[in-house]
Amino acid sequence: MEPVMAVVVGALFAASVYMMLRRSIVKLVIGLILLSNAANLLIFTVSGLTRGAPPLIPEGLEVPPDAWADPLPQALILTAIVIGFGVLAFAVVLIHRAYEVVGEDDMDQMRSTDT
């Protein structure tokens, strides 16, 4: 499962870089969303994919049993999702305001209005 996830993460990173290099500011934000999702999947993949195992150590044991899920990457991903949503909301509002002022979503056209 890890090799498949590695290919998916690589494809998401490649697509996000491609989208962020476009001139449209909307495509820039879509690339930013893809980048945050790729980073989240990368953290999940690197931490190890354990299916059906709880992130708990049974009472009386000092070390975890053979199969257990690490709760730290899950907590990091939940935090990253919330931060990513906040950045996305801010970017959408910023794009909307910039489009109202300039009337274009092309970054080259926006640059020419910086007089």
N, CA, C and O atoms as CSV, one atom per row, in Angstrom:
chain,resi,resn,atom,element,x,y,z
A,1,MET,N,N,0.820,-1.201,0.000
A,1,MET,CA,C,0.000,0.000,0.000
A,1,MET,C,C,0.865,1.267,0.000
A,1,MET,O,O,0.486,2.281,-0.585
A,2,GLU,N,N,2.028,1.203,0.658
A,2,GLU,CA,C,2.892,2.374,0.715
A,2,GLU,C,C,3.414,2.807,-0.650
A,2,GLU,O,O,3.475,4.009,-0.910
A,3,PRO,N,N,3.799,1.874,-1.545
A,3,PRO,CA,C,4.248,2.341,-2.871
A,3,PRO,C,C,3.154,3.055,-3.662
A,3,PRO,O,O,3.431,4.015,-4.381
A,4,VAL,N,N,1.924,2.591,-3.531
A,4,VAL,CA,C,0.816,3.256,-4.223
A,4,VAL,C,C,0.608,4.660,-3.655
A,4,VAL,O,O,0.400,5.619,-4.397
A,5,MET,N,N,0.668,4.760,-2.337
A,5,MET,CA,C,0.503,6.073,-1.708
A,5,MET,C,C,1.654,7.005,-2.068
A,5,MET,O,O,1.451,8.211,-2.210
A,6,ALA,N,N,2.863,6.457,-2.217
A,6,ALA,CA,C,4.004,7.286,-2.617
A,6,ALA,C,C,3.798,7.854,-4.010
A,6,ALA,O,O,4.129,9.012,-4.264
A,7,VAL,N,N,3.249,7.041,-4.924
A,7,VAL,CA,C,2.968,7.525,-6.277
A,7,VAL,C,C,1.877,8.587,-6.245
A,7,VAL,O,O,1.965,9.588,-6.955
A,8,VAL,N,N,0.852,8.375,-5.430
A,8,VAL,CA,C,-0.237,9.359,-5.320
A,8,VAL,C,C,0.281,10.674,-4.750
A,8,VAL,O,O,-0.069,11.744,-5.246
A,9,VAL,N,N,1.109,10.603,-3.717
A,9,VAL,CA,C,1.678,11.811,-3.116
A,9,VAL,C,C,2.548,12.546,-4.132
A,9,VAL,O,O,2.473,13.769,-4.250
A,10,GLY,N,N,3.372,11.799,-4.866
A,10,GLY,CA,C,4.205,12.419,-5.892
A,10,GLY,C,C,3.379,13.085,-6.981
A,10,GLY,O,O,3.711,14.179,-7.436
A,11,ALA,N,N,2.300,12.424,-7.400
A,11,ALA,CA,C,1.433,13.007,-8.421
A,11,ALA,C,C,0.746,14.276,-7.904
A,11,ALA,O,O,0.605,15.251,-8.642
A,12,LEU,N,N,0.321,14.262,-6.642
A,12,LEU,CA,C,-0.307,15.454,-6.068
A,12,LEU,C,C,0.684,16.609,-5.951
A,12,LEU,O,O,0.334,17.755,-6.232
A,13,PHE,N,N,1.919,16.316,-5.538
A,13,PHE,CA,C,2.930,17.364,-5.467
A,13,PHE,C,C,3.222,17.933,-6.858
A,13,PHE,O,O,3.341,19.147,-7.025
A,14,ALA,N,N,3.337,17.049,-7.855
A,14,ALA,CA,C,3.606,17.511,-9.219
A,14,ALA,C,C,2.456,18.367,-9.746
A,14,ALA,O,O,2.686,19.412,-10.354
A,15,ALA,N,N,1.226,17.927,-9.513
A,15,ALA,CA,C,0.069,18.691,-9.973
A,15,ALA,C,C,-0.018,20.035,-9.253
A,15,ALA,O,O,-0.381,21.042,-9.861
A,16,SER,N,N,0.311,20.053,-7.965
A,16,SER,CA,C,0.229,21.313,-7.225
A,16,SER,C,C,1.281,22.306,-7.703
A,16,SER,O,O,0.992,23.495,-7.834
A,17,VAL,N,N,2.498,21.832,-7.966
A,17,VAL,CA,C,3.535,22.737,-8.470
A,17,VAL,C,C,3.143,23.255,-9.851
A,17,VAL,O,O,3.328,24.436,-10.146
A,18,TYR,N,N,2.605,22.381,-10.695
A,18,TYR,CA,C,2.165,22.803,-12.025
A,18,TYR,C,C,1.074,23.876,-11.925
A,18,TYR,O,O,1.113,24.878,-12.640
A,19,MET,N,N,0.113,23.659,-11.042
A,19,MET,CA,C,-0.984,24.628,-10.901
A,19,MET,C,C,-0.487,25.950,-10.320
A,19,MET,O,O,-0.981,27.011,-10.701
A,20,MET,N,N,0.475,25.904,-9.411
A,20,MET,CA,C,0.961,27.140,-8.809
A,20,MET,C,C,1.835,27.948,-9.762
A,20,MET,O,O,2.037,29.142,-9.541
A,21,LEU,N,N,2.351,27.331,-10.805
A,21,LEU,CA,C,3.158,28.056,-11.776
A,21,LEU,C,C,2.327,28.687,-12.901
A,21,LEU,O,O,2.884,29.351,-13.775
A,22,ARG,N,N,1.027,28.491,-12.890
A,22,ARG,CA,C,0.150,29.108,-13.888
A,22,ARG,C,C,-0.038,30.583,-13.562
A,22,ARG,O,O,0.246,31.013,-12.445
A,23,ARG,N,N,-0.517,31.364,-14.535
A,23,ARG,CA,C,-0.663,32.799,-14.321
A,23,ARG,C,C,-1.969,33.173,-13.636
A,23,ARG,O,O,-2.090,34.281,-13.115
A,24,SER,N,N,-2.932,32.290,-13.626
A,24,SER,CA,C,-4.218,32.591,-13.002
A,24,SER,C,C,-4.115,32.444,-11.491
A,24,SER,O,O,-3.543,31.478,-10.986
A,25,ILE,N,N,-4.668,33.400,-10.787
A,25,ILE,CA,C,-4.591,33.354,-9.326
A,25,ILE,C,C,-5.524,32.287,-8.752
A,25,ILE,O,O,-5.274,31.777,-7.660
A,26,VAL,N,N,-6.587,31.945,-9.466
A,26,VAL,CA,C,-7.474,30.869,-9.025
A,26,VAL,C,C,-6.737,29.534,-9.092
A,26,VAL,O,O,-6.872,28.701,-8.196
A,27,LYS,N,N,-5.955,29.330,-10.158
A,27,LYS,CA,C,-5.173,28.102,-10.270
A,27,LYS,C,C,-4.080,28.050,-9.205
A,27,LYS,O,O,-3.699,26.967,-8.761
A,28,LEU,N,N,-3.586,29.189,-8.800
A,28,LEU,CA,C,-2.619,29.242,-7.714
A,28,LEU,C,C,-3.218,28.713,-6.421
A,28,LEU,O,O,-2.571,27.953,-5.700
A,29,VAL,N,N,-4.440,29.108,-6.127
A,29,VAL,CA,C,-5.094,28.647,-4.902
A,29,VAL,C,C,-5.430,27.161,-4.993
A,29,VAL,O,O,-5.318,26.444,-3.999
A,30,ILE,N,N,-5.839,26.691,-6.168
A,30,ILE,CA,C,-6.094,25.261,-6.338
A,30,ILE,C,C,-4.808,24.471,-6.119
A,30,ILE,O,O,-4.829,23.403,-5.508
A,31,GLY,N,N,-3.690,24.994,-6.616
A,31,GLY,CA,C,-2.403,24.350,-6.371
A,31,GLY,C,C,-2.037,24.344,-4.901
A,31,GLY,O,O,-1.449,23.380,-4.411
A,32,LEU,N,N,-2.379,25.413,-4.191
A,32,LEU,CA,C,-2.121,25.473,-2.758
A,32,LEU,C,C,-2.939,24.418,-2.008
A,32,LEU,O,O,-2.441,23.799,-1.067
A,33,ILE,N,N,-4.177,24.216,-2.418
A,33,ILE,CA,C,-5.021,23.189,-1.800
A,33,ILE,C,C,-4.437,21.808,-2.063
A,33,ILE,O,O,-4.357,20.980,-1.156
A,34,LEU,N,N,-4.026,21.558,-3.317
A,34,LEU,CA,C,-3.429,20.264,-3.645
A,34,LEU,C,C,-2.137,20.036,-2.859
A,34,LEU,O,O,-1.851,18.915,-2.438
A,35,LEU,N,N,-1.364,21.097,-2.666
A,35,LEU,CA,C,-0.114,20.980,-1.919
A,35,LEU,C,C,-0.369,20.603,-0.462
A,35,LEU,O,O,0.344,19.770,0.099
A,36,SER,N,N,-1.372,21.207,0.146
A,36,SER,CA,C,-1.663,20.872,1.544
A,36,SER,C,C,-2.192,19.442,1.664
A,36,SER,O,O,-1.869,18.744,2.625
A,37,ASN,N,N,-3.005,19.001,0.696
A,37,ASN,CA,C,-3.481,17.619,0.728
A,37,ASN,C,C,-2.339,16.637,0.500
A,37,ASN,O,O,-2.302,15.577,1.125
A,38,ALA,N,N,-1.409,16.977,-0.386
A,38,ALA,CA,C,-0.259,16.102,-0.623
A,38,ALA,C,C,0.613,16.002,0.632
A,38,ALA,O,O,1.104,14.922,0.962
A,39,ALA,N,N,0.803,17.111,1.323
A,39,ALA,CA,C,1.597,17.080,2.551
A,39,ALA,C,C,0.906,16.233,3.623
A,39,ALA,O,O,1.573,15.496,4.350
A,40,ASN,N,N,-0.413,16.330,3.726
A,40,ASN,CA,C,-1.147,15.510,4.690
A,40,ASN,C,C,-1.010,14.026,4.363
A,40,ASN,O,O,-0.772,13.216,5.258
A,41,LEU,N,N,-1.156,13.665,3.095
A,41,LEU,CA,C,-0.997,12.266,2.705
A,41,LEU,C,C,0.436,11.786,2.921
A,41,LEU,O,O,0.657,10.623,3.260
A,42,LEU,N,N,1.400,12.668,2.728
A,42,LEU,CA,C,2.793,12.300,2.963
A,42,LEU,C,C,3.024,11.972,4.439
A,42,LEU,O,O,3.705,10.998,4.758
A,43,ILE,N,N,2.471,12.765,5.324
A,43,ILE,CA,C,2.618,12.494,6.760
A,43,ILE,C,C,1.964,11.167,7.119
A,43,ILE,O,O,2.523,10.389,7.891
A,44,PHE,N,N,0.775,10.902,6.560
A,44,PHE,CA,C,0.116,9.620,6.818
A,44,PHE,C,C,0.940,8.452,6.298
A,44,PHE,O,O,1.073,7.434,6.977
A,45,THR,N,N,1.489,8.590,5.109
A,45,THR,CA,C,2.242,7.497,4.511
A,45,THR,C,C,3.539,7.232,5.259
A,45,THR,O,O,3.895,6.076,5.492
A,46,VAL,N,N,4.245,8.285,5.636
A,46,VAL,CA,C,5.512,8.112,6.339
A,46,VAL,C,C,5.291,7.525,7.737
A,46,VAL,O,O,6.126,6.764,8.227
A,47,SER,N,N,4.190,7.868,8.366
A,47,SER,CA,C,3.941,7.360,9.717
A,47,SER,C,C,3.569,5.889,9.726
A,47,SER,O,O,3.567,5.265,10.787
A,48,GLY,N,N,3.259,5.323,8.582
A,48,GLY,CA,C,2.889,3.901,8.516
A,48,GLY,C,C,1.390,3.746,8.537
A,48,GLY,O,O,0.696,4.310,9.384
A,49,LEU,N,N,0.908,2.977,7.597
A,49,LEU,CA,C,-0.524,2.758,7.488
A,49,LEU,C,C,-0.903,1.488,8.240
A,49,LEU,O,O,-0.634,0.383,7.769
A,50,THR,N,N,-1.516,1.638,9.387
A,50,THR,CA,C,-1.953,0.515,10.198
A,50,THR,C,C,-3.470,0.486,10.183
A,50,THR,O,O,-4.125,1.423,10.640
A,51,ARG,N,N,-4.022,-0.597,9.652
A,51,ARG,CA,C,-5.479,-0.694,9.551
A,51,ARG,C,C,-6.041,-1.542,10.698
A,51,ARG,O,O,-5.507,-2.600,11.031
A,52,GLY,N,N,-7.109,-1.056,11.277
A,52,GLY,CA,C,-7.840,-1.828,12.267
A,52,GLY,C,C,-7.187,-1.934,13.631
A,52,GLY,O,O,-7.644,-2.721,14.461
A,53,ALA,N,N,-6.148,-1.183,13.890
A,53,ALA,CA,C,-5.494,-1.231,15.188
A,53,ALA,C,C,-5.756,0.078,15.928
A,53,ALA,O,O,-5.608,1.156,15.351
A,54,PRO,N,N,-6.142,-0.006,17.191
A,54,PRO,CA,C,-6.418,1.230,17.933
A,54,PRO,C,C,-5.128,1.923,18.364
A,54,PRO,O,O,-4.096,1.270,18.517
A,55,PRO,N,N,-5.178,3.244,18.560
A,55,PRO,CA,C,-3.990,3.956,19.024
A,55,PRO,C,C,-3.874,3.936,20.549
A,55,PRO,O,O,-3.539,4.950,21.162
A,56,LEU,N,N,-4.148,2.799,21.148
A,56,LEU,CA,C,-4.159,2.689,22.604
A,56,LEU,C,C,-3.234,1.563,23.058
A,56,LEU,O,O,-3.031,0.584,22.339
A,57,ILE,N,N,-2.682,1.712,24.250
A,57,ILE,CA,C,-1.905,0.647,24.880
A,57,ILE,C,C,-2.810,0.044,25.955
A,57,ILE,O,O,-3.287,0.764,26.833
A,58,PRO,N,N,-3.049,-1.262,25.896
A,58,PRO,CA,C,-3.926,-1.869,26.901
A,58,PRO,C,C,-3.394,-1.678,28.314
A,58,PRO,O,O,-2.188,-1.546,28.528
A,59,GLU,N,N,-4.311,-1.665,29.269
A,59,GLU,CA,C,-3.929,-1.453,30.665
A,59,GLU,C,C,-3.084,-2.623,31.157
A,59,GLU,O,O,-3.398,-3.787,30.908
A,60,GLY,N,N,-2.042,-2.298,31.836
A,60,GLY,CA,C,-1.156,-3.316,32.375
A,60,GLY,C,C,0.071,-3.560,31.517
A,60,GLY,O,O,1.021,-4.193,31.978
A,61,LEU,N,N,0.081,-3.081,30.292
A,61,LEU,CA,C,1.245,-3.241,29.423
A,61,LEU,C,C,2.056,-1.950,29.411
A,61,LEU,O,O,1.496,-0.854,29.441
A,62,GLU,N,N,3.372,-2.086,29.367
A,62,GLU,CA,C,4.226,-0.905,29.294
A,62,GLU,C,C,4.631,-0.576,27.862
A,62,GLU,O,O,4.987,0.562,27.556
A,63,VAL,N,N,4.574,-1.569,26.996
A,63,VAL,CA,C,4.883,-1.353,25.576
A,63,VAL,C,C,3.644,-1.700,24.769
A,63,VAL,O,O,2.842,-2.530,25.197
A,64,PRO,N,N,3.476,-1.083,23.617
A,64,PRO,CA,C,2.293,-1.387,22.811
A,64,PRO,C,C,2.357,-2.795,22.226
A,64,PRO,O,O,3.446,-3.343,22.051
A,65,PRO,N,N,1.206,-3.382,21.924
A,65,PRO,CA,C,1.201,-4.703,21.295
A,65,PRO,C,C,1.748,-4.619,19.865
A,65,PRO,O,O,2.187,-3.557,19.425
A,66,ASP,N,N,1.719,-5.725,19.159
A,66,ASP,CA,C,2.318,-5.783,17.826
A,66,ASP,C,C,1.724,-4.753,16.866
A,66,ASP,O,O,2.469,-4.012,16.224
A,67,ALA,N,N,0.422,-4.697,16.759
A,67,ALA,CA,C,-0.222,-3.763,15.824
A,67,ALA,C,C,-0.879,-2.636,16.618
A,67,ALA,O,O,-1.769,-2.863,17.437
A,68,TRP,N,N,-0.417,-1.427,16.356
A,68,TRP,CA,C,-1.034,-0.257,16.989
A,68,TRP,C,C,-0.833,0.930,16.072
A,68,TRP,O,O,0.144,0.992,15.326
A,69,ALA,N,N,-1.751,1.864,16.128
A,69,ALA,CA,C,-1.693,3.060,15.293
A,69,ALA,C,C,-1.118,4.208,16.107
A,69,ALA,O,O,-1.487,4.407,17.265
A,70,ASP,N,N,-0.214,4.960,15.497
A,70,ASP,CA,C,0.400,6.100,16.173
A,70,ASP,C,C,-0.574,7.286,16.115
A,70,ASP,O,O,-0.935,7.711,15.018
A,71,PRO,N,N,-1.009,7.829,17.251
A,71,PRO,CA,C,-1.985,8.919,17.229
A,71,PRO,C,C,-1.377,10.284,16.890
A,71,PRO,O,O,-2.119,11.203,16.544
A,72,LEU,N,N,-0.064,10.444,16.978
A,72,LEU,CA,C,0.550,11.747,16.730
A,72,LEU,C,C,0.362,12.230,15.291
A,72,LEU,O,O,-0.023,13.384,15.101
A,73,PRO,N,N,0.615,11.402,14.262
A,73,PRO,CA,C,0.364,11.888,12.899
A,73,PRO,C,C,-1.101,12.232,12.651
A,73,PRO,O,O,-1.403,13.151,11.889
A,74,GLN,N,N,-2.001,11.508,13.284
A,74,GLN,CA,C,-3.417,11.808,13.125
A,74,GLN,C,C,-3.744,13.179,13.710
A,74,GLN,O,O,-4.507,13.942,13.118
A,75,ALA,N,N,-3.178,13.487,14.853
A,75,ALA,CA,C,-3.397,14.803,15.463
A,75,ALA,C,C,-2.771,15.901,14.610
A,75,ALA,O,O,-3.361,16.968,14.443
A,76,LEU,N,N,-1.579,15.647,14.068
A,76,LEU,CA,C,-0.939,16.633,13.195
A,76,LEU,C,C,-1.766,16.892,11.943
A,76,LEU,O,O,-1.885,18.035,11.503
A,77,ILE,N,N,-2.334,15.843,11.368
A,77,ILE,CA,C,-3.141,15.991,10.162
A,77,ILE,C,C,-4.419,16.775,10.464
A,77,ILE,O,O,-4.820,17.630,9.674
A,78,LEU,N,N,-5.057,16.494,11.590
A,78,LEU,CA,C,-6.260,17.258,11.941
A,78,LEU,C,C,-5.943,18.741,12.108
A,78,LEU,O,O,-6.714,19.596,11.673
A,79,THR,N,N,-4.822,19.041,12.730
A,79,THR,CA,C,-4.407,20.432,12.874
A,79,THR,C,C,-4.114,21.056,11.516
A,79,THR,O,O,-4.501,22.195,11.258
A,80,ALA,N,N,-3.433,20.313,10.650
A,80,ALA,CA,C,-3.099,20.824,9.321
A,80,ALA,C,C,-4.348,21.054,8.477
A,80,ALA,O,O,-4.384,21.987,7.674
A,81,ILE,N,N,-5.370,20.221,8.644
A,81,ILE,CA,C,-6.617,20.414,7.900
A,81,ILE,C,C,-7.287,21.720,8.316
A,81,ILE,O,O,-7.768,22.471,7.468
A,82,VAL,N,N,-7.317,21.989,9.612
A,82,VAL,CA,C,-7.940,23.224,10.096
A,82,VAL,C,C,-7.163,24.445,9.616
A,82,VAL,O,O,-7.763,25.425,9.175
A,83,ILE,N,N,-5.844,24.396,9.696
A,83,ILE,CA,C,-5.026,25.515,9.228
A,83,ILE,C,C,-5.175,25.697,7.728
A,83,ILE,O,O,-5.270,26.826,7.246
A,84,GLY,N,N,-5.196,24.597,6.985
A,84,GLY,CA,C,-5.383,24.670,5.537
A,84,GLY,C,C,-6.724,25.266,5.157
A,84,GLY,O,O,-6.813,26.021,4.188
A,85,PHE,N,N,-7.774,24.938,5.908
A,85,PHE,CA,C,-9.080,25.521,5.632
A,85,PHE,C,C,-9.075,27.019,5.899
A,85,PHE,O,O,-9.682,27.783,5.148
A,86,GLY,N,N,-8.402,27.444,6.956
A,86,GLY,CA,C,-8.305,28.882,7.235
A,86,GLY,C,C,-7.554,29.626,6.153
A,86,GLY,O,O,-7.962,30.713,5.744
A,87,VAL,N,N,-6.448,29.044,5.681
A,87,VAL,CA,C,-5.685,29.665,4.590
A,87,VAL,C,C,-6.520,29.719,3.317
A,87,VAL,O,O,-6.496,30.715,2.595
A,88,LEU,N,N,-7.260,28.645,3.043
A,88,LEU,CA,C,-8.121,28.621,1.858
A,88,LEU,C,C,-9.196,29.694,1.933
A,88,LEU,O,O,-9.442,30.388,0.946
A,89,ALA,N,N,-9.837,29.841,3.080
A,89,ALA,CA,C,-10.875,30.864,3.226
A,89,ALA,C,C,-10.299,32.261,3.031
A,89,ALA,O,O,-10.907,33.098,2.364
A,90,PHE,N,N,-9.128,32.515,3.609
A,90,PHE,CA,C,-8.492,33.811,3.434
A,90,PHE,C,C,-8.137,34.054,1.969
A,90,PHE,O,O,-8.346,35.154,1.457
A,91,ALA,N,N,-7.605,33.040,1.293
A,91,ALA,CA,C,-7.217,33.191,-0.107
A,91,ALA,C,C,-8.425,33.440,-1.003
A,91,ALA,O,O,-8.347,34.239,-1.936
A,92,VAL,N,N,-9.532,32.774,-0.732
A,92,VAL,CA,C,-10.738,32.980,-1.543
A,92,VAL,C,C,-11.255,34.410,-1.371
A,92,VAL,O,O,-11.638,35.048,-2.352
A,93,VAL,N,N,-11.270,34.911,-0.153
A,93,VAL,CA,C,-11.713,36.289,0.082
A,93,VAL,C,C,-10.759,37.278,-0.584
A,93,VAL,O,O,-11.198,38.266,-1.173
A,94,LEU,N,N,-9.466,37.018,-0.493
A,94,LEU,CA,C,-8.475,37.886,-1.117
A,94,LEU,C,C,-8.614,37.893,-2.638
A,94,LEU,O,O,-8.520,38.947,-3.267
A,95,ILE,N,N,-8.834,36.734,-3.221
A,95,ILE,CA,C,-9.029,36.640,-4.675
A,95,ILE,C,C,-10.294,37.377,-5.095
A,95,ILE,O,O,-10.297,38.089,-6.100
A,96,HIS,N,N,-11.356,37.210,-4.336
A,96,HIS,CA,C,-12.608,37.889,-4.666
A,96,HIS,C,C,-12.431,39.405,-4.642
A,96,HIS,O,O,-12.899,40.108,-5.537
A,97,ARG,N,N,-11.759,39.895,-3.622
A,97,ARG,CA,C,-11.538,41.345,-3.523
A,97,ARG,C,C,-10.623,41.849,-4.635
A,97,ARG,O,O,-10.861,42.915,-5.202
A,98,ALA,N,N,-9.583,41.090,-4.945
A,98,ALA,CA,C,-8.676,41.494,-6.018
A,98,ALA,C,C,-9.394,41.483,-7.369
A,98,ALA,O,O,-9.137,42.343,-8.212
A,99,TYR,N,N,-10.278,40.533,-7.576
A,99,TYR,CA,C,-11.022,40.492,-8.831
A,99,TYR,C,C,-12.000,41.658,-8.922
A,99,TYR,O,O,-12.213,42.200,-10.007
A,100,GLU,N,N,-12.600,42.053,-7.792
A,100,GLU,CA,C,-13.493,43.213,-7.810
A,100,GLU,C,C,-12.737,44.487,-8.161
A,100,GLU,O,O,-13.252,45.319,-8.908
A,101,VAL,N,N,-11.536,44.653,-7.643
A,101,VAL,CA,C,-10.760,45.869,-7.865
A,101,VAL,C,C,-10.172,45.900,-9.274
A,101,VAL,O,O,-10.296,46.901,-9.980
A,102,VAL,N,N,-9.535,44.805,-9.681
A,102,VAL,CA,C,-8.803,44.796,-10.949
A,102,VAL,C,C,-9.673,44.345,-12.106
A,102,VAL,O,O,-9.547,44.868,-13.213
A,103,GLY,N,N,-10.553,43.386,-11.870
A,103,GLY,CA,C,-11.394,42.858,-12.934
A,103,GLY,C,C,-10.723,41.751,-13.727
A,103,GLY,O,O,-11.255,41.339,-14.758
A,104,GLU,N,N,-9.583,41.259,-13.289
A,104,GLU,CA,C,-8.833,40.184,-13.957
A,104,GLU,C,C,-8.356,39.188,-12.914
A,104,GLU,O,O,-8.171,39.534,-11.747
A,105,ASP,N,N,-8.160,37.950,-13.345
A,105,ASP,CA,C,-7.519,36.994,-12.445
A,105,ASP,C,C,-6.142,36.595,-12.955
A,105,ASP,O,O,-5.494,35.724,-12.376
A,106,ASP,N,N,-5.694,37.227,-14.031
A,106,ASP,CA,C,-4.363,36.981,-14.575
A,106,ASP,C,C,-3.354,37.803,-13.786
A,106,ASP,O,O,-3.520,39.013,-13.632
A,107,MET,N,N,-2.313,37.154,-13.289
A,107,MET,CA,C,-1.349,37.864,-12.446
A,107,MET,C,C,-0.553,38.910,-13.220
A,107,MET,O,O,-0.151,39.923,-12.649
A,108,ASP,N,N,-0.322,38.683,-14.494
A,108,ASP,CA,C,0.381,39.693,-15.289
A,108,ASP,C,C,-0.467,40.955,-15.438
A,108,ASP,O,O,0.065,42.065,-15.396
A,109,GLN,N,N,-1.754,40.799,-15.609
A,109,GLN,CA,C,-2.647,41.951,-15.688
A,109,GLN,C,C,-2.736,42.682,-14.346
A,109,GLN,O,O,-2.833,43.909,-14.311
A,110,MET,N,N,-2.702,41.941,-13.262
A,110,MET,CA,C,-2.735,42.574,-11.935
A,110,MET,C,C,-1.456,43.360,-11.696
A,110,MET,O,O,-1.495,44.419,-11.068
A,111,ARG,N,N,-0.336,42.871,-12.178
A,111,ARG,CA,C,0.926,43.549,-11.978
A,111,ARG,C,C,0.961,44.895,-12.720
A,111,ARG,O,O,1.592,45.848,-12.262
A,112,SER,N,N,0.286,44.955,-13.855
A,112,SER,CA,C,0.308,46.198,-14.639
A,112,SER,C,C,-0.544,47.303,-14.010
A,112,SER,O,O,-0.464,48.455,-14.437
A,113,THR,N,N,-1.346,46.975,-13.017
A,113,THR,CA,C,-2.182,47.989,-12.348
A,113,THR,C,C,-1.538,48.511,-11.076
A,113,THR,O,O,-2.209,49.185,-10.295
A,114,ASP,N,N,-0.258,48.226,-10.834
A,114,ASP,CA,C,0.441,48.629,-9.610
A,114,ASP,C,C,1.027,50.031,-9.703
A,114,ASP,O,O,2.077,50.278,-9.109
A,115,THR,N,N,0.424,50.926,-10.391
A,115,THR,CA,C,0.985,52.268,-10.546
A,115,THR,C,C,0.801,53.121,-9.337
A,115,THR,O,O,1.226,54.276,-9.326
